[in-house]
Amino acid sequence: MQSLVTPIILVPVGLLPSLIWLFLYLKKDRHPEPRHLLIETFLMGMIISPLAVIFQWLLTSAAGLGSTGFFLGAALIEELVKLLAVLLIAIRDPEFDEPVDAMIYMIVASLGFAAIENILFLFKSIDQGVVFATQVIVLRFIGATLLHALAGAITGYLLAIAWFYREHAKKIIAAGIVLATVFHFSFNLLISNSGASLRYPKGNALFMGYAIVLLLAFLILVQLLFSQIRDRHRRQISNLCVE
């Protein structure tokens, strides 16, 4: 019975951080997206996540690749997989009809991806007790889950910019992946260093502080990018009406 009860509890709890962030972002959407498309994109972000695991496993066998190289490669793989989820579902839909949709659906797919990570981390940590598992999910809510959403938003912003410059779309989207990867990699590296040494707790706390500042800075940046892309699209529509 316990083997059945554990997944029934852990799966919803693992989904919770992603669903909370999803609610907060969608609440700001002035033109709500179709519910079915949001759900499909979120689910695709979950379904496609094993691809990242496979490629990251292959990455571990790469000769001469240190921990820093692995962090960078792993971040790149995850950002590409999240973009793929949007390309497979949302971007082909007629409802994907304005630039800001690129940011919204990238966030949705990223939160779906993060949900699977959270569930897996919970299953790994539950043997160490409920208190520890609770700490894990709280930390992932304010850390890794938000990280995935913000990194997805960065890619989404450049995907939105590609809307205006379609002849350069591939280069612009590639730039988005690079920027999201650098952000993702930087956060992971800081978090890794924050627990690197038991002998220097002050240094560990400093790295953790840098990671938090980085997240907060990008949280503010993403809000500004949302406003900027909406204003840009509004001006484009106004210019077309004048013409």
C-alpha positions in Angstrom: 0.0 0.0 0.0 2.8 2.4 0.9 4.4 1.9 -2.6 1.1 3.1 -4.1 0.5 6.0 -1.7 4.0 7.5 -2.2 3.6 8.3 -5.9 0.1 9.6 -5.3 1.5 12.1 -2.9 4.9 12.9 -4.5 3.7 13.5 -8.0 1.2 16.3 -7.1 3.7 17.8 -4.7 6.4 17.7 -7.4 4.0 19.5 -9.8 3.1 22.2 -7.3 6.1 24.6 -7.8 5.7 24.6 -11.6 1.9 25.1 -11.3 2.3 28.0 -8.9 4.8 29.8 -11.2 2.5 29.0 -14.1 -0.4 30.6 -12.4 1.6 33.7 -11.5 2.8 34.2 -15.1 -0.5 33.5 -16.8 -2.3 35.8 -14.4 -0.4 38.7 -16.1 -1.5 37.7 -19.6 -3.8 40.4 -21.0 -5.0 38.1 -23.7 -5.4 34.6 -22.2 -4.1 31.8 -24.3 -6.3 28.7 -25.1 -6.3 26.4 -22.1 -5.8 23.3 -24.3 -2.7 24.7 -25.9 -1.2 25.7 -22.5 -1.9 22.2 -21.2 -0.4 20.5 -24.3 2.7 22.6 -24.2 3.2 22.0 -20.5 2.7 18.2 -21.0 5.1 18.3 -23.9 7.7 19.9 -21.7 7.3 17.0 -19.3 7.2 14.3 -22.0 10.2 15.5 -23.8 12.4 15.8 -20.7 13.9 12.2 -21.0 15.7 13.5 -24.2 17.7 15.8 -22.0 18.5 12.9 -19.6 19.7 10.8 -22.5 22.0 13.4 -24.0 23.3 14.4 -20.6 24.2 10.8 -20.0 26.0 10.7 -23.3 27.8 13.9 -22.2 29.2 12.2 -19.1 31.1 9.8 -21.3 32.8 12.6 -23.3 36.6 12.3 -22.8 38.3 15.1 -20.9 35.0 16.9 -20.0 35.3 18.4 -16.5 32.5 19.4 -14.2 32.4 22.9 -15.7 32.2 21.6 -19.2 29.4 19.2 -18.1 27.4 22.0 -16.5 27.7 24.1 -19.7 26.7 21.1 -21.9 23.9 20.1 -19.7 22.4 23.6 -19.6 22.6 23.8 -23.4 20.8 20.5 -23.8 18.0 21.5 -21.5 17.4 24.8 -23.2 17.3 23.1 -26.6 14.9 20.5 -25.4 12.6 23.1 -23.9 12.6 25.0 -27.2 11.8 21.8 -29.1 8.7 21.3 -26.9 7.4 24.7 -28.1 8.4 24.0 -31.7 6.5 20.7 -31.7 3.3 22.0 -30.2 2.6 25.7 -29.8 4.4 27.5 -32.6 2.5 25.6 -35.3 -0.9 26.5 -33.7 -3.0 29.3 -35.2 -3.5 30.7 -31.7 0.2 31.4 -31.6 -0.5 34.8 -33.2 1.6 37.5 -31.5 5.2 37.9 -30.4 4.6 37.7 -26.7 3.2 34.2 -27.1 6.8 33.0 -27.7 7.7 34.1 -24.1 4.5 32.6 -22.6 4.8 29.2 -24.2 8.5 28.9 -23.6 7.8 29.6 -19.9 5.0 27.0 -20.0 7.2 24.3 -21.6 10.0 25.1 -19.2 7.8 24.7 -16.2 6.6 21.3 -17.6 10.2 20.3 -17.9 11.0 21.5 -14.4 8.0 19.6 -13.0 9.6 16.3 -14.0 12.9 17.3 -12.4 11.1 18.2 -9.2 9.2 14.9 -9.1 12.4 12.9 -9.7 14.2 14.9 -6.9 11.4 14.2 -4.5 11.5 10.4 -5.2 15.2 10.5 -4.6 14.9 12.5 -1.3 11.9 10.9 0.3 14.0 8.1 1.9 15.7 10.8 3.9 12.4 11.9 5.5 9.5 14.1 4.9 11.2 17.2 6.4 14.1 16.8 4.0 11.8 16.3 1.0 9.9 19.4 2.0 13.1 21.4 2.1 14.0 20.1 -1.3 10.7 21.1 -2.9 10.8 24.6 -1.3 14.3 25.2 -2.5 13.5 24.0 -6.0 10.4 26.3 -6.0 12.6 29.4 -5.4 15.6 28.1 -7.3 15.6 25.5 -10.1 11.9 25.9 -11.1 12.2 29.7 -11.4 15.5 29.3 -13.2 13.9 27.1 -15.9 11.0 29.6 -16.3 13.4 32.6 -16.6 15.8 30.8 -19.0 12.8 29.8 -21.1 11.6 33.4 -21.1 15.0 34.6 -22.4 14.8 32.1 -25.3 11.2 33.1 -25.8 12.1 36.8 -26.0 14.6 36.2 -28.8 12.0 34.0 -30.5 9.6 36.9 -30.2 12.2 39.3 -31.7 12.6 36.8 -34.6 8.9 37.6 -35.3 10.0 41.1 -36.5 13.1 40.0 -38.4 12.1 36.7 -40.0 15.0 36.8 -42.5 17.4 36.5 -39.5 15.2 34.2 -37.4 17.6 31.3 -37.1 20.5 33.5 -35.9 18.3 35.4 -33.5 16.8 32.2 -32.0 20.4 30.7 -31.7 21.4 33.8 -29.8 18.5 33.2 -27.5 19.6 29.7 -26.8 23.1 30.9 -26.1 22.0 33.6 -23.6 19.6 31.2 -21.8 22.4 28.6 -21.6 24.9 31.1 -20.2 22.3 32.2 -17.5 21.4 28.6 -16.7 25.1 27.6 -16.5 26.0 30.5 -14.4 23.3 29.8 -11.8 24.2 26.1 -11.7 27.9 26.8 -11.3 27.2 29.3 -8.4 24.9 26.8 -6.6 27.6 24.0 -7.1 30.3 26.2 -5.6 28.0 27.3 -2.7 28.2 23.7 -1.4 31.7 22.9 -2.5 33.5 23.2 0.7 32.6 22.5 4.3 35.7 24.4 5.5 34.7 27.8 4.1 31.0 28.3 5.0 31.3 32.1 4.4 32.5 31.5 0.9 29.7 29.0 0.3 27.1 31.6 1.5 28.7 34.2 -0.8 28.2 32.0 -3.8 24.6 31.3 -2.7 24.0 35.0 -2.4 25.4 35.6 -5.9 23.0 32.9 -7.2 20.0 34.6 -5.5 21.0 38.0 -6.9 21.3 36.5 -10.4 17.8 35.0 -10.2 16.3 38.3 -8.9 18.1 40.3 -11.6 16.7 38.1 -14.4 13.3 38.0 -12.7 13.2 41.8 -13.1 14.7 41.6 -16.6 12.0 39.2 -17.8 9.2 41.5 -16.6 10.8 44.3 -18.5 11.2 42.2 -21.6 7.5 41.2 -21.5 6.6 44.9 -21.4 9.1 45.8 -24.2 7.8 43.1 -26.6 4.2 44.0 -26.0 4.9 47.7 -26.7 6.9 46.8 -29.8 4.1 44.7 -31.2 1.5 47.4 -30.4 3.6 50.0 -32.2 3.9 47.7 -35.2 0.1 47.3 -35.3 -0.4 51.1 -35.0 2.0 51.7 -37.9 0.2 49.2 -40.1 -3.1 50.9 -39.3 -1.7 54.3 -40.2 -0.3 53.0 -43.5 
